[in-house]
Amino acid sequence: SRSISFHSPQHKHRSAPRAGLRCNLVNIYRKEVALKGTANGSSRLHPEASNPSLAEIPDSLPKSKCVEEDGDVEDPTLHDQIDACGWGRFQLISLTAFVLFIVSDGMEMNIINLAWKALPKEEWKMEDSFRSLLISGPNFGFFFGALVGGWVGDIIGRLAVIYIHGAIFVPISILSAFSQGKYTLLFSRCLVGFSMGLVFPTAVVLMAEFSTSKQRSRSVLVIPAIAFPLGSTIVLTWGMFLMSGYSCTTNCPWWRGTLLAGVLPDIIGLILVYYFVPESPFFLLYKGRTDELHKVLNYIAFTNQASDKLIKGGRVKKIESAGDKSDSSKSSWRKQIRDITSEPLRGIIICLVCVWSFLAFGMFGHVYMYPILLEHQVFKYLSSTHFLPPHSLVRLDAWWRFALMLTLTLAEFPTVLVSMTLVKHKSFGRRYAIMTMAFIAACIAVSNILLLNHGLALFHSGNMILCVCLKASYQLMYVYAPSILPTSHRNQGMAIGNGISKLVGLSAAFVIVTIITVWEGWAFIAIACALSLALFVLSLSPDAGDVLMDTIESNA
C-alpha cells in the first residue's frame, strides 16, 4: 500500500535532550567496540573511533544528525540544513518579491467592480450582465494558469514558472489598460488571470521550501494575508487619486490608470527574483541535481551570514525517490499524472479541492456582492440625508464607495496577527485555525441578514467582520496545503486546489449576483451554507505539522 511517509527528525524525536542522550549512548558504544577491536588485533575499526570530532555530536541535534538504526553515520536532511541556515535576509528578500507578485491579484478582486461605472458602457454597448464576465474573467484564466504552472513547476522548475508569468503579465496589463473594446478588455483580463495562476501557487510553494521549520507557516501566511489587502489598498487609493482629476462620473478615462497599478510591483518582484532568488532546494534534491543543490545551500547560508552553521559542509541525505536526470520529459509527465490520480495523493487533493472551493465560494461571493450591496446602501443613505443635485450625488456616491471599501480592506491587516497566532497555537494548528475562522464567518453571515435594514453603519461593520473571517480562513489554506503535499507534487497539488477554488469563485459571481436580485439575504445564506460544507470536509481531512514531506513511497 502506498502512502505519504513522514521521515523527519521532528516526528520521531520531538525532544532534543532525548535525541542527545541517544547520540551519547551510541558514541559510548562505538568507543567500546573500537577498544575491543584494538584488543583483538582487528584493523577494521569504525571510522569514527579514530575521529573524535565526528563522533562527538552535540546534544541539541536530532537523530538524523546522529546515526541510523544500523549504526552508520547519516547525512543531515535538507530540513536540517535549511534550519541551520536560519531565517534571515535571504528569506526576507524572497518574501518581498513574492508579496509584490501577489499584490496584483489583490487588485484584481476589486478593480473592475469599482471601476464599472467609469467604463464606456454605452459606447461599448455593455449591459449589466457583462459586469459578471469582466469580474470573473481573471478567475477563469487563473484556473488554467494554475494547472499549467503546477505541472511546469514540478517538471522543469519553480523559477521557470515565475519568468513565464512576468513575460505574460507586464505586456498584457498594459494592453488591457489601452483596450478599445469590451471583448479586448475581457480577453486581456483573462490573460492577466492566467499569468497570476502561474505565479501564485508557485510563489507560495517556493516560500514554504525556503523557510525554516519554525517560521514556515508564518512566512507562507504573510504572502496572501499581506498581498491581498495591500493590493486592494493600493488600487483603491490610486483610484481615488485618479478620480479627483476628473469632473465626470461616468465614462471617465481614469479607469485605465487603475489597470496599470499592478505593473510596477510585478517588475520590481521580477528584478528581485532574477538577482537574489535561486531554484527551490527541495526541487533540486528531488531531481537529483546535487551540485546545484550544494550551491543553493551555500548561497542561502552566505546571504544569511550563516556559512559556518552548515552541517557537514552542506551535505544532504538523498531521498529514495530522487529523480533520474536521464528520464524523458514524457515519462516524467506520465508519472506525475499517474501519481496524482492514485492513492494516497488522490484523496488528499480531493480534500484540498473541496475545502478550498467551499471557502472560495464564501470569500469571492462576498467580494463580488458587497460592492453591489454598498451601491444600494450608500445611495439610499445619501439620498435620505443630503439635499444634493443628482450630479453631485452620483459623484459623492463614488467617493463614499471607495472610502468604505478602503476601510474594509484596512481591517484585513490585523487578521494577519490573529491568523499567525492561531496557526502556531498548540491547541489549534493549521486545520483547527481554518475551522475556527470558517465557523465564526458562517455565524456572522447569518447575523448580517438582520442588519440589511438597520442603517449603513451597522451594515458596514457587520460586513467588515465577515470579510476578515472569510479571507482569514481562505488564506490559511496556503499554509495548510503545502504541509500535507510532498515535494514531488507540491506545486501541482497547490495549483489544482487553488486553481479550482478560483474557478468556483468565478461561478460564485454569477450565483451571488443572480440571487441578490431576488432577495439580498439569500447571498448571506448561500455563503453560510458553503462554509458549513467546508467545516464538514475539514473535520475529515488530515492534520499537518511543520515538516514538509519529501516523496510518496511505500511504508516499511
KAWODA-V401246 format. One record per backbone hydrogen bond with DSSP energy under -0.5 kcal/mol. NH is the residue of the N-H (numbers start at 1). CO is the residue of the C=O. Records with the same first field share a line. If there is no record, write none. Layout:
NH=CO ; CO
This chain:
3=553
5=551
7=5
8=6
11=8
12=8
13=9
16=14
19=15
20=16
21=17
22=18
23=19
24=20
25=21
26=22
27=23
28=24
29=25
30=26
31=27
32=28
33=29
34=30
35=31
36=32
37=33
38=34
39=35
40=36
41=38
42=37
45=43
49=46
50=46 ; 47
51=48
54=51
55=51
56=52
57=55
61=58
65=62
66=63
67=63
68=72
71=68
74=66
81=77
82=78
83=79
84=80
85=81
86=82
88=86
92=88
93=89
94=90
95=91
96=92
97=93
98=94
99=95
100=96
101=97
102=98
103=99
104=100 ; 101
106=102
107=103
108=104
109=105
110=107
111=107
114=110
115=111
116=112
118=115
119=115 ; 116
121=119
124=120
125=121
126=121
127=125
130=127
131=128
132=128 ; 129
133=129
134=130
135=131
136=132
137=133
138=134
140=136
141=137
142=138
143=139
144=140
145=141
146=142
147=143
148=144
149=145
150=146
151=147
152=148
153=149
154=150
155=151
156=152
157=152
161=157
162=158
163=159
164=160
165=161
166=162
167=163
168=164 ; 165
169=165
170=166
172=168
173=169
174=170
175=171
176=172
177=173
178=174
179=176
185=181
186=182
187=183
188=184
189=185
190=186
191=187
192=188
193=189
194=190
195=191
196=192
197=193
198=194
199=195
200=196
201=197
202=198
203=199
204=200
205=201
206=202
207=203
208=204
209=205
210=206
211=207
216=212
219=215
220=216
221=217
222=218
223=219 ; 220
224=220
225=221
226=222
227=222 ; 223
228=224
230=226
231=227
232=228
233=229
234=230
235=231
236=232
237=233
238=234
239=235
240=236
241=237
242=238
243=239
244=240
245=242
246=243
251=117 ; 119
252=118
255=252
256=253
257=253 ; 254
258=254
259=255
260=256 ; 257
261=258
263=260
264=260
265=261
266=262
267=263
268=264
269=265
270=266
271=267
272=268
273=269
274=270
275=271
276=272
277=272 ; 273
278=276
284=280
285=281
286=282
287=283
288=285
289=284
290=288
293=289
294=290
295=291
296=292
297=293
298=294
299=295
300=296
301=297
302=298
303=299
304=300
305=302
306=301
309=306
310=307
313=310
314=311
315=311 ; 312
317=76
322=319
323=286
327=324
332=328
333=329
334=330
335=331
336=332
337=333
338=334
339=335
340=336
341=337
342=339
346=342
348=344
349=345
350=346
351=347
352=348
353=349
354=350
355=351
356=352
357=353
358=354
359=355
360=356
361=357
362=358
363=359
364=360
365=360 ; 361
366=362
367=363
368=364
369=365
370=366
371=367
372=368
373=369
374=370
375=371
376=372
377=373
378=374
379=375
380=376
381=377
382=378
383=379
384=380
385=381
386=382
388=386
393=389
394=390
395=391
396=392
397=393
398=394
399=395
400=396
401=397
402=398
403=399
404=400
405=401
406=402
407=403
408=404
409=405
410=406
411=407
412=409
413=410
415=412
416=412 ; 413
417=413 ; 414
418=414
419=415
420=416
421=417
422=418
423=419
424=420
425=421 ; 422
428=425
429=422 ; 425
432=428
433=429
434=430
435=431
436=432
437=433
438=434
439=435
440=436
441=437
442=438
443=439
444=440
445=441
446=442
447=443
448=444
449=446
450=447
451=448
452=449
454=451
459=455
460=456
461=457
462=458
463=459
464=460
465=461
466=462
467=463
468=464
469=465
470=466
471=467
472=468
473=469
474=470
475=471
476=472
477=474
478=475
479=476
480=476
481=477
483=479 ; 480
484=480 ; 481
485=482
487=549
488=550
489=486
490=486 ; 487
493=489
494=490
495=491
496=492
497=493
498=494
499=495
500=496
501=497
502=498
503=499
504=500
505=501
506=502
507=503
508=504
509=505
510=506
511=507
512=508
513=509
514=510
515=511
516=512
517=513 ; 514
518=515
519=515
522=519
523=519 ; 520
524=520
525=521
526=522
527=523
528=524
529=525
530=526
531=527
532=528
533=529
534=530
535=531
536=532
537=533
538=534
539=535
540=536 ; 537
541=537 ; 538
549=485
553=3 ; 551
555=1
